[in-house]
């Protein structure tokens, strides 16, 4: 299973787009986890174990599950 990557916020203003330097720092901090996640996804795709749903279908299912918890 893929590890979840949780960025460490470096700024409080989340309404503004991150600067190029902030993006580079985030990618550098998470480089190993991102690479591992991509390697797993590529292996699963090669083995035919990829999800056939669209992004919209995945989001809709997540929304249904979230609303069902209420």
N, C-alpha and C positions, 0 to 999 in steps of 0.2 A: 504494500500500500504506500502511496506517496505521502511524504511528510508535508505538513502544512508549513508554509513559510510565513512568518509573522514579522513584518518590518518593524524596526524600532523608530518611532516618530522622532524626528530631529527638530521639528518646528510645531508651533501651536496653530498656525493659520492653515487649515486644511481646505479653505476655499480657493486658494491660489494654486496654480500648477507648480509642481516642484521644479527647481532649477536643474540645469544639466548636471551641475556638480552634485546636487542631492541625489539625482537618479543614478549617477555613476557610483556614488558612495553606497547606495542601497544595493545595487547589483554586485559590487565588490563584497559587501558583507554577506550576501546570500548566494554567491557564485557556486559554491559546492552543492548546496541544497537544490538550486535550480538545475544544475547539471545532472545530479542524481535523478531528479524528478523527470527530466527530459529523457534520460537513458531508459528509465522504467517505462515511460509512455511509448518510446520507440520499440522496445521489446514487445510490449503488449500489442501494439499495432502489427508488428511483424508476425506475431503468433495468432492474429485474428481475434484478439480479445478486446477490441475497441468498442466503445459505446456507439450505437447506430443512431441514437437520438440527436436531434438538432439542439442547438443552444437554447432556443425558445422552449423546447419540450423539457429540457433539464430545469430551466428556470421555473416553468409552470409547475413541475412536480415539487420542486423545493418550496414554492409558494403554498401549494396545497398542504404539504406536510407541516409547514410553519403554522398555517391557519388552523389545522386540525389539532394542534397542541393547545390552542387557546380554550 
